[in-house]
Amino acid sequence: MPGQGNCWFAAQKRILPNGILLGYCSVMHKAGIRIRAFREAHDPPLSAGEFGERFGAPQPWPSRTVYGWEVKGKIPRPAVQKRLAELGICDAQDWLEPAGSETVNHDKAAEAMHVKTPAFHSIHRHGFVRVASATPAVRTADVAFNTAAILEQANAAHHAHVDLVVFPELCVSSYALDDLLLQSALLDSVEAALGTLAAASAELSPVLLVGAPLRRGGRVYNCALAIAGGQILGVVPKSFLPNYREYYEKRWFANGRQIQGLTIGVDGQQVPFGTDLIFAASNLPGFTFHIEICEDYWAPIPPSSEGALAGAVILTNLSASNVTIGKSDERHLLARAQSSRAVAAYVYSASGHGESTTDLAWDGQGMIYELGDLLAESERFALRPELSIADVDCDRILGERMRMQTFNDAAEHAGRPEDRFRTIAFEHCICSADIGLIRPLRRFPFVPNRADRLDADCYEAFNIQVDGLMRRIEATRAKSVVIGISGGLDSTHALIVAAKTCDRMGLPRSFIRGYTMPGFGTTEGTRSNAWKLMEAMGITAQEIDIKPAATKMLQDIGHDFADGHPVFDTVFENVQAGMRTDYLFRLSGQHRGFVIGTGDLSELALGWCTYGVGDQMSHYGVNAGVPKTLIQYLIRWATTTGQFDAATDAVLLSILATEISPELVPVGADGAVQSTEDMVGPYELNDFFLHHVIRFGQRPSKVAFLAWHAWRDAREGQWPAGFPEAKKNQYDLATIRDWLEKFLQRFFGFSQFKRSALPNGPKVSSGGALSPRGDWRAPSDAVADLWLKELRDNVPAS
């Protein structure tokens, strides 16, 4: 997209005592601001080169000339000033007025520069930053070739709407040069090449992180440079120089561990230099990054740890890192661990094919991690240049730090690194267009998704519940456990857990007392499945028809149904739910046991349970930490992994195929069964909403954005292993918005009082639980208004 990078505002800069690098100073003039605004007003925006070609007279103006006016405060000759005035772009007086007068009113400045709040479909609206690990072509000691290769990848990143691209260590010169690194001709060539890269960056949207050897004070440093908007923002020297086995870096380089608060000359300019630099986009919250280099990553305390504690959200590593057997795994281990421990994203780029193989080999590994999750990785040993791209959720990272008090404690313990670091601020081009979302996005965030660990993860999920129930049986010295069996998903899963518990404890399954209690809406299919399941499991089974007792209660309270009127209201439903629970509690007392609750996490989130004297209450809720989508998946997994015999598997599959229903209202004349999902929404959507609300505290508009990307096309993205083809659904934005609004109303404005009085039950998923003693604490009398307003104000209706 031509001119996309022209939203940058770089200029002569000065550093304040507090370490903030200002983007403007008095040498800038109003004319430069107005020229930039004029270019950006076109659709599509004009690049500096296109502007010069179209309007330059009597000769076209080169892009570097235009950028000289805009970002370096240069003033053209009178004839050019006259031409620009004739075009209505700027007056002669504008060349004498400082740019500051244009930026005092931020609203006006934003309007002039067409800096708009990104639209709903823009990733920048929702706190994402697109990053890339680049593996450019490289030729040993060929600075011109390497510079061209870097620019080729930088242009590719620009067209892919990348915000930050990380290149390998010493990529300008190449890494494996040995004593050539001390040759003045090579170092001169590198410095000139950096000037070329800086000038070219004025036309590019990404911040470029490149590696180069630089001289200062009679020393050579292994450096990483941040380049953007036509200039070098800062230079970071390598802290730890390997000098063991195949490495001899101390022969050539000085370490930069103690360099703070300094500047370094690069291509005739003085720029910030030191290990105390953090780079931050002033107009894109969360786009804050730190730089370390190769061996820094292997240090016991990497420099990026302090960078993260100082506020960096994205940690980057420019690496050479020759390849040996098993080294790829080690790099993954370090990147995953650092992104998790530092509560950050980690972008890593290693040198590839083209480096000298005199004694070493190179695989060009690139990878991007976020909070311990691998988002993207490159093809290793590729012969062609490669960009590995992913959208990092900086908003999610900052939210995680906010929740994790250990992170703040560590920052305080480290002496508040943010007070020592210099923040290099820059203005970034925020793309308001829909450029997609490049990251793995789980449709079922509570469901195991690691194909290589699927059996282990499902086994673990089951056994968390089994272990919890075992301990409760031991503690209470129960002589039985009592469970209501409806023939539905939740009671089926709870019974499976109870059966596995008995098996592990060496108890006969007759220890489990199962009761099916048909009511006014019970269908023959679910009643039959309930009996088949209890018989297949070999438990003590009994049926209690609750209709007579429920009718008597309805009569006693004067309900219209008792007089023959078809009134199937909440009272009618709750009488049945309460009756069943009442029977179970009395039966548990009679048989010296306790009641196993079957209600799940999804129902608790929606308040889809009868409070106190209904299914909200039990002695121990084994499913309270398990959402509906996980229950469905675990039951299906049990049928495919030989957990039970063929007869039991057949019943389980039949239950999975049954419409989810409370079966409290009689079947309609048309045979339609009461549908839970018709009333509260698809559980697969509700569980998606729930995960992002309770685990990460995401605002509703972002939840909608993520849901839309996850669910808009059933043909795209990954599905859990073994997921039935016929059940692969998709939803448009209007549908997602509608059900999310209902979810927010129920979750925030209605159902907390039911969660505040939860029985005990184990947390199962790292996605969260709703126990008031665990993950979620909230007032029972809060309102949902602000969440609903945020959704309605920021999510399009279609």
N, C-alpha and C positions, 0 to 999 in steps of 0.2 A: 504494500500500500504506500504510494509515494508520499513522502513528507511525514510519515507517521512519527518519526523521531524528532520532529521539529517543535514538539511541545516543551523541549528542554529549555531551561533558563540557566545558562552558565555565564559567568562573568569574572572580572577581576575580583579576587576574594580577599578577605581578611579574617583572622582568627581572633575571637574575643578571649579575654582571660579565662572564661569558663569553659573554653574548648570548643564552642560552637563556631562552625565555619559558616560565615554569612555568604549568601548567594549574590548579593548586590553591594556595590559601594559607589562612592560619588563619581567615579570615572564613567559610569554608564549613563546614557542619555535617553530621554523620552522617545527620540526618533527610532532607536533600535527596538523598543517595545512595540511601537506602532507598526513598524515593518513586519515584525513577527506576527502581530495580530492580523494584519492584512493578508499575509500568506495563509494563516490558519482559517481565515473566514471563507476560503474557497472550499468547494465540495467536489472532489476530495481536496484536502489541503495541498498547497504547492510546496514542493521542496525548494530549498534555496537555489538549486541549479535551475529548476523550472521557472522560478520567479525571475531570475536573472535573464534567462533566455527570452521570456515573454515580454518583459518590460524594460530591459536594459537598452539604453540608447546613448550615444550612437552605436556602441558595441554592446553585446550581451555582457552582463556582470557575472563573473565566476562565482561559484557557491562560496569559496573561501572569502571573497570580498564581501558578500552579503553577510556572512557570519562574522566578519570583522566588525561590521556596523552593529550587528545584533548582540554579540557576546563579548566583544573586546573594547567596545567604546570608541572605535575608530570613526573618523569624520571624513566623508567623501569630498571631492572637489566641488566648487559651486555649481558646475553644470549638472552634476548628478543630483545635488540638493534641489535644483530647480526642476529637474525631471520628476523627482519624487513628489514635489509640491504640486506639480501639474496633475499628477495622478491622484491627488487627494490623500496621499498616504501620510505625509508628515510635512510640517512647515519648517522654514529655516530656523525659527526660534526653538523648535523641538531638539535641535542638535546641541543646544546650550543648556537645556533644562535637564536636571538629573532624573534618572529613572525612578528614584524614590517617590517623586510626586505622583507617579502613576500607580504606585503600589500601596499607598497609605490606606486607601479604601479597598479592602480585600474583595468585596462583592463586585466593585467596578472592575477591578483587575481581572477577576475571573470571567466577567462578562466580556471584557475586551479581548481576552485571550481564548475565548470559547472553551474555558475549562469548566465543564459541566459535571454535575453529579452523574456518575456512570449509570446507565440504564439497568433495569433488573437483570437482564441476560448477560451483563458484563461480569467477568470474574473479579475485577477490581472492586466492584460494588460490595462484594461479599468477603473481602479480606484475603483473596488469593494473589499470589505472585508467581508468575511463570518463570521457571528457572531451567537452565540447560547445562549439561556437562558436554563440553566439546572435545572431540579428538580430531584435530586438523592434520592435514598432510605436513610432513616435516622432512627437511633435508639437512644433513649434518653441516653446521657452520654456514649455511646459506641463508643469511638474514633476509635478503630480498624475497627469496622463495617463501620463507616461513611467514614473513609479513603478509604476503599475498594470500597465503593459505589461511591465516588468521582472519583476514578480511573476508575471504570467501565464506567461512563459517559464520562470521559476524553478520554478514548479509543474509545468510540463510536463517539465522536466529531472528533477525529483524522481520523477515517476511513470515516467520512463524509466531510473531507477536511476543517474543521472549522478552522478559524484563531484565534478567541477569544471566550472563553466560560465563562459565568458568572454563578457562583453558589450562593446559598442563604447565608444570613448572618449567621455567626457562624456555618457553615455547618460541620466543622470538629468536634466540640464538641456536636453539636445540640444547639438550641437557648433557649428553655424553661427549664432552669436548676436551676433558682433561686440561692440559696446560694451555690450550687455545683460549681458555677463559681469561687468561692474563695478557692476551695480545691487544694492544691499544687499537689496532685497526678494527678488530671485531667489536670492541666496546664502543668505539666511535660509531660504527655502523648500527649497532643496537640502539644507541641513543637517538640517532636520526630516524630510525624506523619507528620509535615510540612517538616521535612528533608526527609522523605520517598516520599512525593509528589514531592519535588524538584528533587530528584534523578530520579524518574520515568518520570518526564517531559522531560528528555533528549531524550527519545524515542518518544515523542509526538509532533505533529505540533502545536496545539493550545497554546496560552497563557491562563493559567488558573487563574481565579480570585476566590479565596476561602476565606471564613470567619473564623476567629479564635480569641479566647481571648489570649492576649499576655501581659507579664509583662515587665515593665521597671521602674526602680527607685522607687520601692515600690508601684506602681500603676498597675492596670489591665486596658487594653484598649480593646474595641470592634474593631477589625481590619479586614481589607481586604488586602489580599496579592496577588501580581502579580507574578506568577511562570511560568518560561519558560526556555527551553534549559538547564535543569539540575540545575537551581539555582533560588533563590528568588530575583526578580528584585527590589522590594520595598514593603513597608508596609504603608497603609493609615489608620489612626485611625478615628473612627466615631466622627463627630463634635457635633451633637445635640442628646442628650440622653433623650428619653421620660420618664417622671416621673409623669404621670397623668393617671387617670382611671386605666386600667389594667396594666400599665407599671411602673416598679420600677428600671430602669437601673442605675440611679445614686447611688443606693445602692451598686452596684458592680463595675461600671466602672468610669474611669476618662474621661472627654471629651478631644478631640484632637484639638480643634479649634485654639489654639495658637501654636501648634507644627509645627515648620518649621525648615528646615536645620539640622535636627537631624538624628541619626542612631539608630537602635535597634538590639539587639542580638537575632538571631533565629538559633537554632541548631548549635551553635558555630561560626556563622558568623555575622558580622556587616553589615546591609543592610540599605539603605535609609529609613527614617521614617518621616512622616509628612503629613499634608494636602496640601502641596505645590508641590505634585508630578504629573507629566504628563508622560505617557509612550508612546514612539514613535518608530516605526520600521524604522530603518535607511535606509532600502532598499525598502520600500513600501510607497510612498507618500500618505498621508491621513490616514494611519493606526496609529492614535494618539488617546489615550483614557484617560479618567479621571475616578476616582472611588469615589463614595459616598455610604453611607450605610443607608438604611431604612429611619429613621426619618429625615435624611438630606433632603430628597425628599419633606417632608411636611413643611419645613421651609419657611418663607416668601421669603428669598433669599437663594436658595439652593447652597451649595458649588459648584455644577456642573455649575452654572452660571459663576462663576469666572474661572472654568476650561475651559469652552468653550471660554471665552474671552481671555484666555491664549493660546488658540490654539487647545484644544482637539476637535476632530471631533466626536468621539463616547463617549457618556456619559453612565456610567454603574452604576447600583444600586444593591448591594447585600442586600436583604431584608429578614426579617422573616415575619412580618406583618400577624398577625392572621386575620382570616376572620370573618366578621359580615355582616349582610344584607346590600347590597348596596356598600360595600367597594370596590368591583371589579370595579364598575363604577368610583369611586373616583380615584383609581389607574390609570385607563385608562385616566381620565381627566388630571391628573398630568403629566403622561408620554407624552401624546399628546401635552399638552401645553408647556412642557419644551423642547421637540424636536423642536417645532415650534419656540418658543421665542428665544431659544439659537442657532437656526439654526444648528441643530445637529441630530445625531441618538441617541436614548435612549434605552438601553437594561436593562430590569428589571427581577429579579428572586426572587420569594418568597418561603418560606419554605412550604413543603407539608406533606403528610401523613407519620406519624412516629414520629413527634414531640409530646411532652407531651400534652395530652388533659385534664390535671388536672383541668384547668379552661378555656382553650381556644381551638379553632379549627383552622385548617390550610387548605388552598386550593391549594397551589403549583402553583400560577399564575405566568406565564412567558409571557413577551411580548416584541416586538421589534418595535419601531417607528422610522420613518425618516421624518424630516420636517413636522411633523403633520400627516403623513400617517402611518397607521398600516400595517406593513409588515408580522408579524407572531404573533401568541399567542398560548399558551399551552392549553391542556385540563385541566380544573380545577377539583379538587377532584379526580384526577387519582390515582390509587393504585400502578401503575407501574412507574418506573423512566421515565423521558421524556426529550427530547431535542427539543426545538423550534428553528428552524434555518431560517436565512434569509441572503441574500447578501445585505449589506449596500453600497450605492453609495457614497463613500467618495468624489469622484471627483465632483459629483453633489452638495454636501454640501459646498465644498470649493468654487465652482463657485457661489453658492447663496450668500455666505458671501462677495464675491468679488463685486457682484452687489448691495448688500444691504449696503449702506454706514452707515446706523444706527448702524449696528453691530460694525464697526470700531469706530464710535463715542462713542459707549458704552464702548468699550475697553479703549479708551483714558480717558473717564470720570471716569472709575474705577481705573485709575492710572496705566494703562498698566500692567495687571497681568502677562503677559508673561515675564516681567523683574523680577518678584518675584518667579516664579515657577521654580523648577528643572525639567529638561527633562531627563528621564531615557531612554536612547537609547538602542535598542537591534536589533540584526540581525534576520530577520524572514525568514522562508522557503517560497519561492514564488513558487507556483505550476504552471507550464507552460501547464499542460494538460487541456483538455476540461472537466470540472467537472460540466457542466451545469450552470444554473442561477436560484437561488432560491429566487424569489421575485415576487409579483404581477406585471404584466407588461401589460399595457393597449394597446390593438391594436388601439383603437380610443381615443387618449388622450384628444380630445376636447369634447367627448360625455359623458354625465352624466353616472356614473357607480355605483351609490349607489342605490341598489334595493329598500331600505326602504325610499329613498328620491327622487325617480325618478320623480314623478309628480311635486313635489316642485321645483326640479332643472330645469325641462323643462318649467314650468310656469315662473320661474325666468328668464330663457334665453329669452323667448318671451317678457316678460315685460320690460326687459332692453331696447330692441329695441322699444317697444311701448312707453315707457316713453320718450325716446329720440325724437321720432317723434312727440309726443304730444307737447313737449316743443318747437320744431321748428315751429309747426303750430301756437302755441300761440304767439311766438316771431315775426313771419312774418305776422300775421293776414291774413293768406292765405284764399282765397275763394275756393280753390281746391288743390288737389295734383294730379300730372300727373305721370303715370307709364306705361312703355312698357311691354306688356304681351306677352311672346313668347310661352307659353305652356311648358316651361322648369322649372327646379328646383328653380333657383334663383328668377325669377320674381314671381313664385308662392308663395315662402316664403315671399317676400316683400309685395305681395298683402295681404297675411294673416295678416301680421303685420299692414298694413294700415287699414284693416277691423277692427281688434281688437282696433286700435287707435280710429277710428270713434265711435265704440261702447262705449268705455270708456268716450269719450268726448261728447257723446250725439249728434253726428252729423249723418245725414243720410249717408248711404254708397254711395249714388250718389255723395257725395263730392269727391269721388275717380274717376278720369277720366282715364280709361284704354284703351290703344291702342295696337291692334295687327297689326304688320306691316310685312306681308309676303314678302320674298325676293326670290332670285333665288334658294335657297336651302331649303326653307320651305316645310315641308311635310304636307300632309293633316291631319296626326295624331296630330301633335303639333298644327296646326291651329285650328283643331276641339277642342282640349283640352283647348286652350286659350279661345275660345268662351264659352265653357261649364263652365269654371271656372269663367269668368266674369259674366255670367248670374246667376250662383249659388250664387255668392257673392253679387249680386244686385247692382253692380256699374254702372256708366255711361260708356258705351262701344262703341267703334268705330273701324273700320278697315281702314287702309291706306296702299294701295299696293305701295311699294317703288320701284318696278322694273322699271316703266317708268322714274322716276326721277334719279335712279341709272344708267340706260342706257344712259340717256342724259349726266350725268356727265362723264361716261366712254367715251362717244363720244367726249365730250369737251376736255378731256385730251389726246385723241388719244390712248386709250387702245385697245389692239388687240381684246378683247372680242367684242367691238363695231363693228368690221368688220367680226364678225361671227366665230372667232377662239376660240376654247375651252381653253382659258388661265385663269386659276383660281388661280392666285397668291395672295400675301398679299394685293396688291393694290385693286384687285377685291373684296376681303373680306372687306377691310377697308372702301371702298366706301359705302357699305351697312351698316356697323356698324355706320359710321359717319352720314349717311343719317337719320337713325333712331333717333340718339341722336339730330340731328338738328331739326327734326320735334318735338320731345318732348319739347325742349327748346322753340321753337316758340309757341307751344300749351300752355305751362305753362304761357307765357306772355299774350297770348290771353285770357286765362281763370283766370288770376290773382292768379296763384298758383305757385308751384315749383315742380321740377322734383325729384322723388324719385329714387335714384340709386339702382340697383339690384345686381351689381357685388359683389362677395364674397371674403373672406380672402384668400382662396386657389388660386383664379385667380390673386389676387394682388401679392401673393408670386411668382407665375410663370410668371408674366407679361402677362398673357393671357387676355388681354383687349386692346382695341384700344385707344391710348392716345389722350387726349385733346378734339377732336371733335367726339370721340366715346364713348363706354360704360364705359371708365375709368372716365368720367365726369358726374356730376349730381349736383343738389343743396344740396342734403343730402343723404348720402349712408347708408341706414339702415342695409345693410348686410356686411359692410366693416369689421366688427369684427367677422363675423361668417364663419367658414370654410365649405366646401362642405359637409363633412361627418356629421357635426352637422345639417346643413340644411336638409339633407336627413332624419336624425333621428327625428328632430322636426316635419317635415311634417308627418312622419309615426306615431309619438306619437299623433299628432292632430287627426288622423283618428281612433285611438283606445281609445280615452278618451272623445268622445262626444263633441268636440269643435264646430263641424258643423253638418249639417244634412246629411242624407244618400247620397243624390245626390252629395253634395260637396265632401264627403269622396270618392265616386267612382271616381270622376275626379282626386282627389289627388293621389289615388292609381295608376291610369293610368299614371299619370305624373312620379311617382316614378319608374315605370317599363320601361320608355322610355330611350333609349340610350342617354347619355349626348353628345350633339352636338351643335356647334354654328350655324349649318344649313346655312352656307354661300356659300357652294359649291353645285351645282346641284347633285341630286342623281345619282349614277353611273348606267351604263347599267345593272349591276347585281343586282340593287336595294339597294346597300350598301349606308348607310348614313354616312356622314362625322363624324368621331368619335374623340372627344376631348381626351379621355384617350389613344387612339392609338398614339397620337402625344405627349402628355405631361406626360403620365404615369397614373397609377391608382390613383385616388384621395385619396383612403385610405392609400396608401403608402406616397404620397406627404404630406398629412396632418400629418402623423407620423413624417416624416422628418422635416416638418416645426416646429412642437411643440418643438422638441428637439434642433433645431437650434436657434430659437428666444427666447425660454423660458430659456434654460439652457446653450446655447452657446457650445454645445457638439461638439467635433471634428468629422469629417465625419466617421472615422473608428469606433468610438463608436456608432454613430447613426446606422451604418450598423449592428454592433453587436447586438444592442437592437432590431432592426427591424427583424433580422434573428430569434432571440428568440421569438419574438412576432408573427411572420407570417409563420414560417416554417412548422407548422402542424396545420391544421384547427381543428383537433380533440382535441388539448390540449388548456389549458387556458380558460379564461372566455370571453364570447361575451356579448355585451350590451343586456339588457333585451328586448325580443321581436324581436331580429335580425333574419331576414329570413334565413332559413336553406340553401336555394339555393344560397345565396349571400356570404356564408362563404368561402372565398378564402384562398389560401396559396401561398407562394412565396419562391423559393430557393435563396441561397446567390448570385448567378450570376445575377438573375433578380433584386434583391434588389440593388446590386452594380451598375448595368446598369442604373436603373431609378434614383438612388441617384446621380450619376454623372450628369445626365441631370438636375436634380433639382438644384444642386450646380451651374451649369453653368448659369441657368436662374435666380436663386435667387441672387447670388453674382455678376455675371458678366454682367447682361443684364437689369433687370427690375426695378432697384431702382428709375430711373428717373420718372417712372409712380407713384411710391409710394410717392415720394417727393412732388407731387402736388395733393395729395388726397383731395377731398371734405370732409367736416365734416361728422362724423358718430360715433356711440357709441362703445366703447370697451365692449365686451360681456364676453369673457372667460379669466380666469386667465392665460391661456396658452399664451396669448399675442395678440397684435394687431400690425399693420404695419403703423399706422399714424406717420408722422414725428413730430407730436405734442404730441405723446404718447410714446409707448414702444420702437419704433425702429427708430433710427437715423443713417443714413449712407450716404456716398458720392455717387452721381449718376454715377461717372466715375471710380469706383473701378474695380478691376479685380478679377476673381475667381481662379487664378492660384494656390495659396497656398492651398486652400481647395481641389482642384482637385488633387494636388500632394499628399496631405496627404491621400486621399482616395486610389489613385492608388498604393502608396507605402505600404500601411498597410492592405488592404483588399484583400484576395485571390480572384482570378477571378472566382473560383467555390468552 
